[in-house]
Amino acid sequence: MQTRLLEARLFLGNSELKKASLLQLITGMGCDNILAQLHTAHPEFCDKVGGILIMHIDDLRALAPLWLSKTEEVRQDKSHWSTNITGDIYGMGWISEMYGYSFGAAEVGLRHKINDDIMIYPGYTPRIGTEPLILHYGLPFKVGNWSFSKLEHHEDGIVYDCNRLFPPPPFPREVEVMESDPNVKRALYLSIECINTLNEGLLLHHTSVGCPKPQWSKYLSFLKSKRFSELTKPKYWNSLKVENKLTVQHVALSKSRHPKIHTLFSTECSSYFDWQTVGLMHSFRVSGQPGNITRLLSCTDEELKNYKGRDLAPTHYVPSMNRHPLTGDWYPAINKPAAVLHWINHVQTDAEFIVILDADMIMRGPITPWEYGAKLGHPVSTPYDYLIGCDNILAKIHTRNPSACEKVGGVIIMHIDDLRRFAMLWLHKSEEVRADKDHYATNITGDIYASGWISEMYGYSFAAAELNLRHIIKSDILIYPGYVPLPGVNYKVFHYGLRFGVGDWSFDKADWRNADIVNTCWAKFPEPPDPSAITKGDQNARERDLLSIECGKALNKALYLHHKRRNCPRLSTTIGSISKKIEEVLTSNKSERVTQRSSTTTIGRNVEPMDVTRQQAVERATDTVSRVHGSKRLARSSKMWIFAVWAISVVVFLLVISMFFSDRRRSASRSRASRSQKAHNLTMKQTV
């Protein structure tokens, strides 16, 4: 059987394999409208392609699962099936698979070399000078009074009916006189070539399965003629020319392609975590971090009923593990591994790497696997040197591979396949260490409270050791405000988990555990000093203080923008003085001191201990915020009462007036009746 052939060789020589894609252009208006914006994070990479493709095997391995998932996603999006969005003339989502390909390729970062010389639909007129290699008979086509549509043969058993063929098209000599335009005539020849090739294939198939020799006919004679052989001789492509184009295209692609990232952080249903969420979400938006972010919100059903912060971040809701459902142990920190495990098991993601942060962090720049070298089997994290349990009996008890235990935590960048294996073990190891109360001691765990509070951190390190995940430990990603920075390092994350300060100003997140900063209009934290006021001669101390100020200001800016988005009323003199009152209260009563709650083993911190009365001061400041806003509500309530009393007074007045005039009318009526009776009696007397 003779047919059109596609010869497309990629000459590799001694160089490495070239990854490339080649597809035929089709109509795909959804790449230019809301459809692409909904179904791919990179609509600018959406190519309107389909039909035939040539793809490197490594690209196909990356694309195949996304091709399927994006096809399912578009197919389910029935609200966007209309013709003006998809270009589907039936408006039935029939071409969802085609969009699934384009959106999947956009997600992976494949950029196509589009060539519209390769394929043609029979019935279409080819461009002058082109020789199509593929005939795609997906649409109806006709030549003169003859026509063909594959849909008419949807249930046709023609393959199994010996010697039955599709209706023969006109002969070439008949086509010759149908059209004078040479290019249109070429289109007609392509149409009859398509159906003739199909019929030739049927004849060969029938012969191969033992069908009797068909009766002679003019059409069968033509299919065996030299003329038909000439019309259907193989067509070859200039593969060297195409190879050069493809190679250039792939070089450009390889420089810009990056894996997809998704960022996670865990919180609870409380005002304490809400203001941390506001801070992290604002910093995420301005940091340039690629991909999306999800808050893992751990709440009980009762907490969720009254929770006001649903709109603070894209959220995945998780059952609260504050109190362990089996042991009854109160340990809110276990919500982090439990929430990550819940997300992994309930959410389908196309991200290749997951970045895990804590809520009490501020992002200063993007955190990406390609910058820090994360890969499968090798997550990236930051040093937690106080996890001394990796070097003693704790690791020997809780992991079979103690030599692989690494003192890491804080920021995590992990391949999704590693996280799927790791998440369950992270939770189990956290529970295991938490239950091991015999080894809570500070000299074993490094926990200054010796309360098992950092069990979740050991759960992470021991689970990673079990799976032999070896971390790339980076000390230039995260810094605690108040620590002296390394020279020349541009840290990507502030972790304000410990008290820090500059001069008389300080900040400790624990002081604001019960303050409803997010739902109190224009409430904020005491403003840190102005950077221009930092005049210390010690360069290290200056850099440390500038970072501390930056962190404090970033939190307040996030809160300001949050209140603005919620359309808080304009700042009045009373409300505007809230922050000033808070600062006055916080800076008073400096006579007594207490020991810091944070670890004293870290070098480079310069933070004064907290005042004995500081906590009470914060509570009074919080009460001030509540009283100011309570007085506003009371003022509004008083106005409503005044209006109600006024309205009732008017109604009573009208009732009194009405009653007065009613009595007057009744008195007048009685008077007239009396006079009438007297006149009647007088008349009777006169008559008598």
C-alpha positions as CSV (number, residue, x, y, z in Angstrom):
1,M,0.0,0.0,0.0
2,Q,1.3,3.4,-0.9
3,T,0.5,6.4,1.2
4,R,1.9,9.8,2.3
5,L,4.9,9.3,4.6
6,L,6.3,11.6,7.2
7,E,10.1,11.6,7.4
8,A,11.4,13.7,10.3
9,R,14.8,12.7,11.5
10,L,16.5,14.6,14.3
11,F,20.3,14.4,13.7
12,L,21.9,14.1,17.1
13,G,25.5,13.3,16.4
14,N,27.6,13.2,19.5
15,S,25.6,16.0,21.3
16,E,23.1,15.4,24.0
17,L,19.5,14.6,23.2
18,K,17.5,17.6,21.9
19,K,14.1,18.0,23.4
20,A,11.6,19.6,21.1
21,S,8.0,19.6,20.0
22,L,6.4,20.1,16.6
23,L,2.6,20.5,16.1
24,Q,0.2,21.6,13.5
25,L,-1.8,24.8,14.1
26,I,-5.5,24.5,14.9
27,T,-8.2,26.9,16.0
28,G,-8.0,27.3,19.8
29,M,-9.4,30.7,20.8
30,G,-9.5,29.5,24.5
31,C,-5.7,30.2,24.6
32,D,-6.5,33.9,24.3
33,N,-9.3,34.3,26.8
34,I,-10.6,33.4,30.2
35,L,-10.3,29.6,29.6
36,A,-6.5,29.7,29.6
37,Q,-6.5,32.1,32.6
38,L,-8.6,29.6,34.6
39,H,-6.8,26.4,33.7
40,T,-3.1,27.2,33.5
41,A,-0.7,29.3,35.6
42,H,1.0,30.3,32.4
43,P,-1.6,31.4,29.9
44,E,1.1,33.3,28.0
45,F,2.6,29.9,27.1
46,C,-0.6,28.4,25.7
47,D,-0.1,27.4,22.0
48,K,-3.0,26.8,19.7
49,V,-1.7,23.4,18.4
50,G,-2.8,19.8,17.9
51,G,-3.0,17.1,15.3
52,I,0.5,15.7,14.8
53,L,3.3,16.1,17.3
54,I,7.0,15.1,17.5
55,M,8.2,15.2,21.1
56,H,11.2,14.1,23.1
57,I,10.5,11.2,25.5
58,D,11.6,13.2,28.5
59,D,9.1,16.0,27.6
60,L,6.4,13.4,27.1
61,R,7.0,11.9,30.5
62,A,6.6,15.3,32.1
63,L,3.6,16.2,30.0
64,A,1.5,13.0,30.0
65,P,0.0,13.2,33.5
66,L,-0.8,16.9,33.1
67,W,-2.3,16.3,29.7
68,L,-4.8,13.9,31.3
69,S,-5.5,16.0,34.4
70,K,-6.0,19.2,32.4
71,T,-8.3,17.4,30.0
72,E,-10.5,16.3,32.9
73,E,-10.3,19.8,34.4
74,V,-11.5,21.5,31.2
75,R,-14.2,18.8,30.6
76,Q,-15.7,19.5,34.0
77,D,-15.7,23.2,33.4
78,K,-19.2,23.2,31.8
79,S,-19.8,26.9,32.5
80,H,-17.1,27.7,29.8
81,W,-18.1,25.3,27.0
82,S,-19.7,28.0,24.9
83,T,-18.6,28.4,21.3
84,N,-17.4,32.0,21.8
85,I,-15.0,30.8,24.5
86,T,-13.8,27.4,23.2
87,G,-14.4,27.6,19.4
88,D,-16.3,24.3,19.7
89,I,-19.2,24.7,17.2
90,Y,-21.2,22.2,19.2
91,G,-20.6,23.9,22.6
92,M,-20.4,20.5,24.2
93,G,-16.9,20.4,25.6
94,W,-15.9,17.9,22.9
95,I,-12.5,19.4,22.3
96,S,-11.6,19.4,26.0
97,E,-8.8,17.0,25.3
98,M,-7.2,19.4,22.8
99,Y,-7.3,22.2,25.4
100,G,-6.0,19.7,27.9
101,Y,-2.9,19.2,25.7
102,S,-2.3,23.0,25.2
103,F,-2.8,23.8,28.9
104,G,-0.7,20.8,30.1
105,A,2.1,21.9,27.7
106,A,1.9,25.5,29.1
107,E,2.2,24.2,32.7
108,V,5.3,22.2,31.8
109,G,6.8,25.1,29.8
110,L,6.9,23.4,26.4
111,R,7.1,26.0,23.6
112,H,6.2,24.6,20.2
113,K,7.7,25.1,16.8
114,I,4.4,25.5,14.8
115,N,4.5,24.4,11.2
116,D,1.3,24.5,9.2
117,D,2.8,22.8,6.1
118,I,2.6,19.3,7.6
119,M,-1.1,18.6,7.7
120,I,-4.2,19.5,5.8
121,Y,-7.9,18.7,6.1
122,P,-9.3,17.3,2.8
123,G,-11.5,20.0,1.3
124,Y,-9.1,22.8,2.4
125,T,-7.0,24.5,-0.2
126,P,-3.2,24.2,0.3
127,R,-0.9,27.1,0.2
128,I,1.0,27.6,-3.1
129,G,4.3,25.7,-3.0
130,T,3.5,23.5,0.0
131,E,3.1,19.7,-0.1
132,P,1.1,18.4,3.0
133,L,2.4,15.2,4.5
134,I,-0.7,14.2,6.5
135,L,-4.4,14.2,5.4
136,H,-6.7,14.5,8.4
137,Y,-10.3,13.6,7.4
138,G,-11.9,14.7,10.6
139,L,-14.3,17.0,8.8
140,P,-16.8,16.4,6.0
141,F,-15.4,17.2,2.5
142,K,-16.8,16.9,-1.1
143,V,-15.7,16.9,-4.7
144,G,-18.5,17.9,-7.1
145,N,-21.6,15.9,-6.2
146,W,-19.7,13.4,-4.2
147,S,-19.0,13.8,-0.5
148,F,-17.7,12.0,2.5
149,S,-18.1,12.3,6.3
150,K,-16.6,9.9,8.8
151,L,-19.6,10.5,11.1
152,E,-21.9,8.8,8.7
153,H,-19.8,5.6,9.1
154,H,-19.6,5.7,12.9
155,E,-21.3,2.3,13.3
156,D,-20.3,1.0,9.9
157,G,-18.8,-2.6,9.8
158,I,-17.2,-2.0,6.5
159,V,-13.9,-3.5,7.7
160,Y,-15.7,-6.9,8.2
161,D,-17.8,-6.9,5.0
162,C,-15.7,-8.5,2.3
163,N,-14.9,-6.3,-0.7
164,R,-17.2,-3.5,0.4
165,L,-15.7,0.0,0.0
166,F,-16.6,3.6,0.6
167,P,-18.5,5.2,-2.4
168,P,-15.8,5.9,-5.0
169,P,-15.0,9.6,-5.7
170,P,-14.7,11.2,-9.2
171,F,-11.8,10.1,-11.3
172,P,-8.8,12.4,-11.8
173,R,-9.8,13.2,-15.4
174,E,-13.3,14.3,-14.1
175,V,-11.6,16.5,-11.5
176,E,-9.5,18.0,-14.3
177,V,-12.5,19.7,-15.9
178,M,-14.2,20.8,-12.6
179,E,-11.9,23.7,-11.7
180,S,-9.6,26.0,-13.7
181,D,-7.7,27.4,-10.6
182,P,-4.6,25.2,-10.3
183,N,-4.4,25.5,-6.5
184,V,-8.1,24.7,-6.0
185,K,-7.7,21.8,-8.4
186,R,-4.8,20.6,-6.1
187,A,-7.2,20.6,-3.2
188,L,-9.7,18.4,-5.1
189,Y,-6.9,16.0,-6.0
190,L,-6.0,15.8,-2.3
191,S,-9.6,15.0,-1.4
192,I,-9.9,12.1,-3.8
193,E,-6.5,10.9,-2.9
194,C,-7.6,10.6,0.8
195,I,-10.7,8.5,0.1
196,N,-8.9,6.4,-2.6
197,T,-6.1,5.6,-0.1
198,L,-8.8,4.5,2.5
199,N,-10.4,2.2,-0.1
200,E,-7.1,0.8,-1.1
201,G,-6.4,0.0,2.5
202,L,-9.8,-1.8,2.8
203,L,-9.0,-3.9,-0.2
204,L,-5.7,-5.0,1.1
205,H,-7.2,-5.8,4.5
206,H,-10.0,-7.9,3.0
207,T,-7.5,-9.8,1.0
208,S,-5.4,-10.5,4.1
209,V,-8.3,-12.0,6.0
210,G,-9.2,-14.4,3.1
211,C,-12.0,-12.6,1.3
212,P,-12.7,-13.8,-2.2
213,K,-11.3,-11.8,-5.1
214,P,-13.5,-8.9,-5.9
215,Q,-15.3,-8.6,-9.2
216,W,-13.6,-6.4,-11.8
217,S,-14.7,-2.7,-11.9
218,K,-13.4,0.5,-13.5
219,Y,-12.7,1.9,-10.0
220,L,-10.7,-1.2,-8.9
221,S,-8.7,-1.1,-12.1
222,F,-7.9,2.6,-11.4
223,L,-6.7,1.8,-7.8
224,K,-4.2,-0.6,-9.4
225,S,-3.1,1.7,-12.2
226,K,0.1,3.6,-12.7
227,R,-1.8,6.9,-12.6
228,F,-3.0,6.2,-9.0
229,S,0.5,5.1,-8.0
230,E,1.9,8.4,-9.2
231,L,-0.7,10.4,-7.4
232,T,-0.1,8.6,-4.1
233,K,3.7,8.3,-4.2
234,P,5.4,9.0,-0.8
235,K,6.1,12.7,0.0
236,Y,9.2,13.5,2.0
237,W,10.0,16.4,4.3
238,N,13.2,18.5,4.4
239,S,14.0,17.2,7.9
240,L,17.5,18.9,8.1
241,K,15.9,22.3,7.7
242,V,13.3,21.6,10.4
243,E,15.9,20.1,12.7
244,N,17.9,23.4,12.7
245,K,14.7,25.3,13.6
246,L,13.9,22.9,16.4
247,T,17.3,22.9,17.9
248,V,17.3,26.7,18.2
249,Q,13.8,26.7,19.7
250,H,14.8,24.2,22.3
251,V,17.9,26.1,23.4
252,A,15.7,29.0,24.1
253,L,13.2,26.8,26.0
254,S,15.9,25.1,28.2
255,K,17.0,28.5,29.6
256,S,13.5,29.6,30.8
257,R,11.9,26.4,31.9
258,H,11.4,25.9,35.7
259,P,9.3,23.4,37.7
260,K,6.1,24.6,39.2
261,I,6.0,25.5,42.9
262,H,3.3,25.6,45.5
263,T,3.7,27.2,49.0
264,L,2.0,26.0,52.2
265,F,1.7,27.3,55.7
266,S,-0.3,26.1,58.7
267,T,-2.5,28.1,61.1
268,E,-5.4,27.8,63.5
269,C,-8.7,29.5,64.0
270,S,-7.5,32.3,66.2
271,S,-6.9,36.1,66.1
272,Y,-3.3,35.3,67.0
273,F,-2.7,33.4,63.7
274,D,-4.9,35.8,61.7
275,W,-2.5,38.7,62.0
276,Q,0.4,36.4,61.2
277,T,-1.5,35.3,58.1
278,V,-2.1,38.9,57.1
279,G,1.7,39.6,57.4
280,L,2.8,36.4,55.5
281,M,0.2,36.9,52.7
282,H,1.2,40.5,52.0
283,S,4.9,39.5,51.9
284,F,4.1,36.6,49.6
285,R,2.4,38.9,47.1
286,V,5.3,41.4,47.0
287,S,8.1,38.9,47.2
288,G,7.8,37.6,43.6
289,Q,7.4,34.0,44.8
290,P,6.3,31.8,41.8
291,G,3.2,29.6,42.0
292,N,0.3,29.7,44.4
293,I,0.0,29.6,48.2
294,T,-2.4,27.7,50.5
295,R,-3.2,28.3,54.2
296,L,-3.7,25.0,56.0
297,L,-6.3,26.0,58.6
298,S,-6.8,23.6,61.5
299,C,-10.1,24.2,63.3
300,T,-12.8,22.4,65.3
301,D,-16.3,22.6,63.9
302,E,-17.3,24.8,66.8
303,E,-14.4,27.2,66.1
304,L,-15.2,27.4,62.5
305,K,-18.8,28.5,63.1
306,N,-17.7,31.8,64.6
307,Y,-14.4,32.3,62.7
308,K,-14.1,35.6,60.9
309,G,-10.9,35.2,58.9
310,R,-12.0,32.9,56.0
311,D,-11.1,35.6,53.5
312,L,-7.5,36.2,54.6
313,A,-5.9,33.6,52.3
314,P,-6.6,30.7,49.9
315,T,-7.5,28.0,52.4
316,H,-7.6,24.2,52.8
317,Y,-9.6,23.4,55.9
318,V,-8.2,20.7,58.2
319,P,-9.7,19.0,61.3
320,S,-8.0,20.4,64.4
321,M,-5.4,18.1,66.2
322,N,-4.9,20.5,69.1
323,R,-6.1,17.8,71.4
324,H,-5.1,14.4,70.1
325,P,-8.2,12.4,69.3
326,L,-6.7,9.2,70.7
327,T,-4.4,10.2,73.6
328,G,-6.1,13.5,74.6
329,D,-2.7,15.2,74.6
330,W,-2.9,19.0,74.1
331,Y,-0.2,19.7,71.5
332,P,-1.2,22.3,68.9
333,A,2.2,22.1,67.1
334,I,1.2,18.7,65.7
335,N,-1.3,20.5,63.5
336,K,1.6,21.3,61.0
337,P,2.5,17.7,59.9
338,A,-1.2,16.6,60.3
339,A,-2.3,19.5,58.0
340,V,0.3,18.8,55.4
341,L,-0.7,15.1,55.3
342,H,-4.4,16.0,55.0
343,W,-3.6,18.4,52.1
344,I,-1.5,15.8,50.3
345,N,-4.3,13.2,50.6
346,H,-7.1,15.5,49.6
347,V,-5.7,17.9,47.0
348,Q,-4.5,17.2,43.5
349,T,-1.6,19.4,42.6
350,D,0.5,19.7,39.5
351,A,3.3,21.4,41.4
352,E,6.7,19.6,41.3
353,F,8.1,21.3,44.4
354,I,6.4,22.3,47.7
355,V,7.7,25.2,49.8
356,I,6.6,24.9,53.5
357,L,6.7,28.0,55.8
358,D,5.5,28.9,59.2
359,A,2.8,31.5,59.8
360,D,5.2,33.8,61.8
361,M,7.4,34.5,58.8
362,I,7.8,37.5,56.4
363,M,9.1,36.8,52.9
364,R,11.6,39.2,51.5
365,G,12.1,37.4,48.1
366,P,11.4,34.3,46.1
367,I,12.3,30.9,47.5
368,T,12.9,28.5,44.6
369,P,14.3,25.0,44.1
370,W,16.4,26.1,41.1
371,E,18.2,28.8,43.2
372,Y,19.0,26.5,46.1
373,G,19.4,23.2,44.3
374,A,16.5,21.2,45.6
375,K,15.9,17.9,43.8
376,L,14.3,14.5,44.3
377,G,15.8,12.9,47.4
378,H,17.5,16.2,48.4
379,P,15.2,18.8,50.1
380,V,16.5,22.2,51.0
381,S,16.1,23.5,54.5
382,T,17.7,25.9,57.0
383,P,19.8,25.1,60.1
384,Y,18.2,24.5,63.5
385,D,21.4,23.9,65.5
386,Y,19.6,23.6,68.8
387,L,18.2,20.1,67.8
388,I,20.9,18.4,69.8
389,G,18.8,15.2,69.9
390,C,20.2,14.3,66.5
391,D,23.5,13.6,68.2
392,N,22.5,11.6,71.2
393,I,20.2,8.9,72.5
394,L,17.0,10.5,71.2
395,A,17.9,9.8,67.5
396,K,19.1,6.3,68.4
397,I,15.7,5.6,70.0
398,H,13.5,7.1,67.3
399,T,15.2,6.4,64.0
400,R,16.9,3.3,62.5
401,N,19.3,5.7,60.7
402,P,20.5,8.2,63.3
403,S,23.6,9.1,61.3
404,A,21.2,10.6,58.7
405,C,19.5,12.9,61.3
406,E,20.0,16.5,60.3
407,K,19.3,19.6,62.5
408,V,17.0,21.5,60.1
409,G,13.6,23.2,60.0
410,G,11.9,26.5,59.3
411,V,11.9,26.8,55.5
412,I,11.5,23.6,53.6
413,I,11.7,23.0,49.8
414,M,10.8,19.4,49.0
415,H,9.9,17.5,45.8
416,I,6.3,16.5,45.7
417,D,7.2,12.8,45.4
418,D,9.3,13.0,48.5
419,L,6.6,14.8,50.4
420,R,4.0,12.1,49.5
421,R,6.3,9.4,51.0
422,F,7.4,11.6,53.9
423,A,4.2,13.3,55.2
424,M,2.7,10.3,57.1
425,L,6.0,9.4,58.7
426,W,6.5,13.1,59.8
427,L,3.2,12.9,61.7
428,H,4.0,9.4,63.2
429,K,7.4,10.4,64.4
430,S,6.1,13.6,65.9
431,E,3.6,11.6,67.9
432,E,6.3,9.1,68.9
433,V,8.7,11.8,70.2
434,R,5.9,13.6,71.9
435,A,4.9,10.5,73.8
436,D,8.5,9.9,74.9
437,K,8.3,12.0,78.1
438,D,11.3,10.2,79.6
439,H,13.5,12.2,77.2
440,Y,12.0,15.7,77.5
441,A,15.1,17.0,79.4
442,T,16.8,20.0,78.1
443,N,20.2,18.3,77.9
444,I,18.6,15.7,75.6
445,T,16.3,17.8,73.4
446,G,17.7,21.3,73.7
447,D,14.2,22.4,74.6
448,I,14.7,25.1,77.3
449,Y,11.2,24.4,78.7
450,A,11.8,20.6,78.7
451,S,8.1,20.2,77.8
452,G,8.2,18.3,74.6
453,W,7.2,21.4,72.6
454,I,9.6,20.9,69.8
455,S,8.6,17.2,69.3
456,E,7.2,18.1,65.8
457,M,10.6,19.5,64.8
458,Y,12.3,16.2,65.8
459,G,9.5,14.3,64.1
460,Y,10.5,16.1,60.8
461,S,14.3,15.2,61.2
462,F,13.7,11.6,62.3
463,A,11.2,10.9,59.5
464,A,13.6,12.4,56.9
465,A,16.4,10.2,58.4
466,E,14.2,7.1,58.0
467,L,13.7,7.8,54.3
468,N,17.4,8.8,54.0
469,L,16.4,12.3,52.6
470,R,19.6,14.2,52.7
471,H,19.1,18.0,53.0
472,I,20.9,20.8,51.3
473,I,21.3,23.0,54.3
474,K,21.3,26.8,53.5
475,S,22.1,29.4,56.2
476,D,21.4,32.3,53.8
477,I,17.6,31.8,53.4
478,L,16.2,32.6,56.9
479,I,17.1,34.9,59.8
480,Y,15.6,35.7,63.1
481,P,15.2,39.5,63.6
482,G,17.6,40.5,66.3
483,Y,20.3,38.2,65.1
484,V,23.5,39.6,63.5
485,P,23.3,38.8,59.7
486,L,26.2,37.2,57.8
487,P,28.0,39.8,55.7
488,G,26.6,40.3,52.3
489,V,23.7,37.9,52.7
490,N,20.3,38.8,51.3
491,Y,18.0,36.7,53.5
492,K,14.7,35.7,51.9
493,V,12.7,35.1,55.1
494,F,12.2,36.8,58.5
495,H,11.2,34.3,61.3
496,Y,10.0,36.5,64.1
497,G,9.5,33.6,66.6
498,L,11.6,35.2,69.3
499,R,11.6,38.6,71.0
500,F,13.7,41.2,69.2
501,G,14.1,45.0,69.7
502,V,15.9,48.2,68.9
503,G,16.7,50.5,71.7
504,D,13.5,51.0,73.8
505,W,11.3,49.4,71.2
506,S,10.8,45.6,71.1
507,F,8.4,43.1,69.7
508,D,7.4,39.6,70.8
509,K,4.6,37.8,69.0
510,A,3.5,36.1,72.2
511,D,2.5,39.5,73.7
512,W,-0.2,39.7,71.1
513,R,-1.7,36.3,71.5
514,N,-5.2,37.6,72.6
515,A,-5.3,40.9,70.6
516,D,-7.8,41.0,67.8
517,I,-5.6,43.2,65.6
518,V,-7.1,42.0,62.3
519,N,-10.8,42.8,63.1
520,T,-10.1,46.1,64.9
521,C,-10.0,48.8,62.3
522,W,-6.6,50.5,61.9
523,A,-5.1,48.6,64.9
524,K,-1.4,47.9,64.5
525,F,1.7,47.2,66.5
526,P,3.9,49.8,68.1
527,E,5.9,51.5,65.3
528,P,9.6,50.6,65.3
529,P,12.2,53.4,65.3
530,D,13.0,55.2,62.0
531,P,16.0,53.7,60.2
532,S,17.6,57.1,60.1
533,A,17.8,57.0,63.9
534,I,20.2,54.1,63.8
535,T,23.6,55.7,64.2
536,K,25.6,53.0,65.9
537,G,29.2,52.8,64.8
538,D,29.3,49.0,64.9
539,Q,28.3,47.8,61.4
540,N,27.1,44.4,62.6
541,A,24.8,46.0,65.2
542,R,23.5,48.5,62.6
543,E,22.7,45.8,60.1
544,R,20.9,43.7,62.8
545,D,18.8,46.7,63.9
546,L,17.9,47.7,60.3
547,L,16.6,44.1,59.7
548,S,14.6,44.2,62.9
549,I,13.0,47.6,61.9
550,E,12.2,46.2,58.5
551,C,10.3,43.2,60.0
552,G,8.3,45.4,62.3
553,K,7.4,47.9,59.6
554,A,6.4,45.0,57.2
555,L,3.9,43.7,59.7
556,N,2.3,47.1,60.2
557,K,2.2,47.8,56.5
558,A,0.4,44.5,55.9
559,L,-2.1,45.4,58.6
560,Y,-2.7,48.8,57.1
561,L,-3.4,47.4,53.7
562,H,-5.7,44.8,55.2
563,H,-7.8,47.4,57.0
564,K,-7.9,49.4,53.8
565,R,-9.2,46.5,51.8
566,R,-11.9,45.9,54.4
567,N,-13.1,49.5,53.9
568,C,-12.5,50.6,57.5
569,P,-13.8,54.1,58.1
570,R,-11.5,57.0,57.9
571,L,-9.1,57.4,60.8
572,S,-10.7,59.7,63.4
573,T,-8.7,61.5,66.1
574,T,-9.7,59.0,68.7
575,I,-8.9,55.9,66.6
576,G,-5.7,57.5,65.2
577,S,-4.4,57.8,68.7
578,I,-4.7,54.1,69.5
579,S,-1.2,53.2,68.4
580,K,0.2,56.1,70.3
581,K,-1.5,55.0,73.5
582,I,-0.2,51.5,72.9
583,E,3.3,52.7,72.6
584,E,3.0,54.9,75.7
585,V,1.8,51.9,77.7
586,L,4.4,49.5,76.3
587,T,7.3,51.8,77.1
588,S,6.2,52.5,80.7
589,N,7.1,50.6,83.9
590,K,10.7,49.6,83.1
591,S,11.7,49.0,86.7
592,E,11.6,45.2,86.9
593,R,13.0,42.6,84.5
594,V,12.4,38.9,83.9
595,T,14.5,36.3,82.1
596,Q,14.0,35.9,78.4
597,R,11.9,33.0,77.2
598,S,14.0,32.5,74.1
599,S,17.2,30.4,73.9
600,T,20.4,32.2,75.1
601,T,22.7,29.9,73.2
602,T,22.5,31.9,69.9
603,I,25.3,34.3,69.2
604,G,24.7,37.8,68.0
605,R,21.5,38.8,69.7
606,N,21.1,42.2,71.5
607,V,17.6,42.2,73.0
608,E,16.7,43.6,76.5
609,P,14.7,41.2,78.8
610,M,11.0,41.8,79.0
611,D,9.6,44.0,81.8
612,V,7.6,42.3,84.5
613,T,4.7,44.6,83.9
614,R,5.1,44.5,80.0
615,Q,2.5,41.8,79.6
616,Q,0.0,43.7,81.7
617,A,0.8,46.7,79.6
618,V,0.0,44.9,76.4
619,E,-3.3,43.7,77.8
620,R,-4.2,47.3,78.9
621,A,-3.3,48.4,75.4
622,T,-5.5,45.8,73.9
623,D,-8.3,46.9,76.2
624,T,-7.8,50.4,75.0
625,V,-8.4,49.4,71.4
626,S,-11.6,47.5,72.4
627,R,-12.9,50.4,74.6
628,V,-12.4,53.0,71.8
629,H,-14.3,50.9,69.3
630,G,-16.8,49.9,71.9
631,S,-17.5,53.6,72.6
632,K,-18.1,54.1,68.9
633,R,-20.7,51.3,69.0
634,L,-22.2,52.8,72.1
635,A,-22.4,56.2,70.4
636,R,-24.2,54.7,67.5
637,S,-26.5,52.8,69.8
638,S,-27.4,56.1,71.7
639,K,-28.2,57.8,68.5
640,M,-30.7,55.1,67.6
641,W,-32.3,55.3,71.1
642,I,-32.7,59.1,70.7
643,F,-34.3,58.6,67.3
644,A,-36.7,55.9,68.7
645,V,-37.7,58.2,71.7
646,W,-38.4,61.0,69.2
647,A,-40.5,58.8,67.0
648,I,-42.5,57.5,70.0
649,S,-43.1,61.1,71.2
650,V,-44.5,62.1,67.9
651,V,-46.8,59.1,67.8
652,V,-48.0,59.8,71.4
653,F,-48.6,63.5,70.5
654,L,-50.7,62.6,67.5
655,L,-52.7,60.2,69.6
656,V,-53.4,62.9,72.3
657,I,-54.4,65.4,69.6
658,S,-56.7,62.8,68.0
659,M,-58.3,62.0,71.3
660,F,-58.8,65.7,72.2
661,F,-60.6,66.4,68.9
662,S,-62.6,63.3,69.2
663,D,-63.9,64.5,72.7
664,R,-64.7,67.9,71.2
665,R,-66.7,66.3,68.4
666,R,-68.6,64.1,70.9
667,S,-69.4,67.1,73.2
668,A,-70.7,69.1,70.3
669,S,-72.9,66.2,69.2
670,R,-74.3,65.9,72.7
671,S,-74.9,69.6,72.9
672,R,-76.8,69.6,69.6
673,A,-78.9,66.6,70.7
674,S,-79.8,68.3,74.0
675,R,-80.9,71.5,72.3
676,S,-83.0,69.5,69.8
677,Q,-84.7,67.6,72.7
678,K,-85.5,70.9,74.5
679,A,-87.0,72.3,71.4
680,H,-89.2,69.2,70.9
681,N,-90.4,69.4,74.5
682,L,-91.3,73.0,74.1
683,T,-93.3,72.3,71.0
684,M,-95.2,69.6,72.7
685,K,-96.1,71.9,75.6
686,Q,-97.4,74.6,73.2
687,T,-99.5,72.1,71.4
688,V,-101.1,70.9,74.6
